[in-house]
Amino acid sequence: MRIRVKPWMMALLVVAVVFGTIGVANALGAYAAQGGNGGGEGGGGPALPSGGALPADIKGSMTIGAVADGFGIPVEDLAAAFHLPSGSAAEMKVKDVGGLGLGGDSGLDVSVSSVRWFVALYVGKPYEPEESAGLTPEAASILLAKADLDDAGKALVAARTAGAG
């Protein structure tokens, strides 16, 4: 016994299988139909891994607010550290820090790696910054006041502060 399927029925079946699979995966939380933080809410960029996020997990497409929430850092400290407007800092993307020219003529690059490094020092988690990564004087002040830095950490922050010395 042979079953014949008309071409238009096969096309309909293929479409139903593809979209049905996506729908089921989306309902189970295994697929995000929209960019953003995995839940289709958008705006926050990729979400930090729950439980034990590391500064290296910070992506340029994340917002400052998502980073602040993920690591328990006040948004105001991140805004002050990287010269961000306090009212809209939470919505800014981490990658936008690099376009602010905060390194000046120091030869240091204040960008995504700097945000990762600042967060690592602030919360006491490991992170090896890029050789060119620097911090603003405001970031250094916040870290010296709020982070638990040893003498080597303080010396490295001082040496890699844009506009210092």
C-alpha distance (Angstrom), angle and dihedral (degrees) to the residues before:
residue distance angle dihedral
M1 . . .
R2 3.74 . .
I3 3.80 126.1 .
R4 3.77 117.8 -147.0
V5 3.78 118.8 -155.7
K6 3.77 120.4 -163.7
P7 3.83 115.4 -125.6
W8 3.81 94.0 -117.4
M9 3.82 90.1 53.4
M10 3.82 90.9 51.7
A11 3.82 90.7 50.9
L12 3.80 90.3 50.0
L13 3.80 90.7 48.7
V14 3.82 92.9 51.1
V15 3.82 91.9 49.9
A16 3.81 91.2 47.4
V17 3.82 92.2 50.2
V18 3.82 94.1 48.2
F19 3.80 96.5 46.7
G20 3.78 92.6 37.3
T21 3.80 90.7 55.3
I22 3.81 91.5 49.0
G23 3.80 90.9 47.4
V24 3.79 93.6 51.0
A25 3.83 92.5 45.0
N26 3.81 90.4 48.8
A27 3.80 91.7 49.4
L28 3.81 90.0 51.5
G29 3.82 91.8 49.3
A30 3.80 93.7 -115.4
Y31 3.80 94.3 114.1
A32 3.80 131.6 40.4
A33 3.78 112.7 -147.3
Q34 3.79 90.4 -162.6
G35 3.81 132.7 40.7
G36 3.76 119.2 -106.7
N37 3.73 131.5 68.9
G38 3.76 98.3 -11.1
G39 3.77 96.9 -95.1
G40 3.76 98.6 78.8
E41 3.79 90.5 -109.3
G42 3.81 92.0 115.8
G43 3.76 128.4 -163.3
G44 3.78 101.4 77.9
G45 3.75 99.1 73.7
P46 3.77 118.2 -139.0
A47 3.77 114.5 -10.8
L48 3.78 122.2 -115.8
P49 3.78 114.0 -112.5
S50 3.78 109.2 -93.3
G51 3.78 116.1 -113.4
G52 3.76 114.4 18.1
A53 3.79 104.5 17.8
L54 3.78 113.6 179.2
P55 3.81 126.4 -148.3
A56 3.82 88.6 -114.4
D57 3.83 86.5 65.6
I58 3.81 90.0 67.1
K59 3.81 110.2 109.3
G60 3.78 127.5 -161.4
S61 3.80 90.5 -121.6
M62 3.82 91.9 60.8
T63 3.76 120.4 98.3
I64 3.78 123.1 -116.6
G65 3.81 86.8 -118.6
A66 3.81 92.0 56.3
V67 3.81 90.2 50.6
A68 3.80 91.7 47.4
D69 3.81 91.8 49.7
G70 3.79 93.7 43.5
F71 3.80 94.3 53.3
G72 3.81 101.1 29.7
I73 3.80 94.8 -114.9
P74 3.81 120.2 144.0
V75 3.80 110.3 -109.3
E76 3.81 87.0 -134.4
D77 3.81 90.6 63.7
L78 3.81 92.3 51.2
A79 3.81 90.8 45.3
A80 3.81 92.3 50.7
A81 3.82 93.0 43.9
F82 3.80 93.5 55.1
H83 3.83 102.6 30.2
L84 3.80 94.0 -109.8
P85 3.80 122.7 160.0
S86 3.80 104.4 -97.8
G87 3.81 95.4 -139.4
S88 3.80 96.2 53.8
A89 3.82 103.3 23.3
A90 3.81 93.2 106.2
E91 3.82 91.5 61.2
M92 3.82 95.8 46.7
K93 3.80 118.8 104.3
V94 3.80 118.3 -117.7
K95 3.82 89.7 -126.0
D96 3.82 89.6 61.2
V97 3.81 90.1 69.6
G98 3.81 88.7 72.7
G99 3.80 91.8 58.7
L100 3.79 94.4 56.9
G101 3.81 94.7 79.1
L102 3.80 93.1 -130.9
G103 3.80 93.6 153.0
G104 3.79 91.0 67.8
D105 3.80 114.2 179.1
S106 3.81 93.3 -29.2
G107 3.81 95.0 101.0
L108 3.79 88.1 -123.8
D109 3.78 121.8 121.5
V110 3.80 115.7 -134.6
S111 3.81 102.2 -163.8
V112 3.82 143.0 107.6
S113 3.81 92.2 -39.0
S114 3.81 88.5 53.7
V115 3.80 91.3 53.4
R116 3.81 90.0 49.7
W117 3.80 90.9 48.5
F118 3.82 93.1 47.1
V119 3.82 90.6 50.3
A120 3.81 91.5 47.4
L121 3.78 93.0 52.1
Y122 3.80 92.8 42.0
V123 3.82 94.5 53.7
G124 3.81 98.4 29.3
K125 3.81 98.7 -114.9
P126 3.80 126.7 139.0
Y127 3.78 121.0 -95.2
E128 3.80 131.7 148.5
P129 3.82 107.7 -148.0
E130 3.77 123.2 -145.6
E131 3.81 114.5 -92.7
S132 3.79 91.8 -108.9
A133 3.83 96.1 45.6
G134 3.77 114.1 120.8
L135 3.77 139.7 174.5
T136 3.77 132.2 -133.1
P137 3.82 118.6 -113.6
E138 3.82 87.3 -110.1
A139 3.81 91.4 54.0
A140 3.80 90.0 49.7
S141 3.82 91.2 50.4
I142 3.80 92.3 50.1
L143 3.80 91.4 48.8
L144 3.81 93.1 47.9
A145 3.81 89.6 50.6
K146 3.81 100.9 40.9
A147 3.82 110.7 19.7
D148 3.78 127.0 79.7
L149 3.81 98.0 -122.2
D150 3.78 125.1 170.6
D151 3.81 120.7 -141.4
A152 3.82 92.5 -91.0
G153 3.81 90.6 50.9
K154 3.81 91.3 49.6
A155 3.81 91.0 49.2
L156 3.82 92.3 49.6
V157 3.82 91.7 48.5
A158 3.83 89.7 49.9
A159 3.81 92.4 48.1
R160 3.82 93.7 48.1
T161 3.79 99.4 44.8
A162 3.80 112.0 119.3
G163 3.79 111.3 -123.8
A164 3.80 94.4 14.5
G165 3.78 121.8 128.0
